[in-house]
Amino acid sequence: RSGELAEELTEAGRKLDTETGTLRSDLEKALAAHKIAEDSIGASQAASHQKLEQMQEEARAQSLKITALQEECEKTEARGRALVEELTTASAAQASLAEEFKAAQDA
């Protein structure tokens, strides 16, 4: 009877060892898959962060271009106003000269 018990215990021990080995293997595979997933997520986040930084840099560059164009527009508007003043002054001078010429002709 004790021989049978010893044999049963030995067999149960082997099954337990086999099950433990299988569980350990499954756990190692799951941990490896988890690590791969973490690495993939980390790489994806890093790429997203890099893309975001690139887009922010492009936005800053565009903002600088817009500011430069606004300044150029302001300068152009100022030049336009100065030219209008010159034209108005020249037109008034021409009208004055025309009046003087007419007065000289009439005299």
Secondary structure, DSSP 8 states (H G I E B T S, - for coil): -HHHHHHHHHHHHHHHHHHHHHHHHHHHHHHHHHHHHHHHHHHHHHHHHHHHHHHHHHHHHHHHHHHHHHHHHHHHHHHHHHHHHHHHHHHHHHHHHHHHHHHHHH-
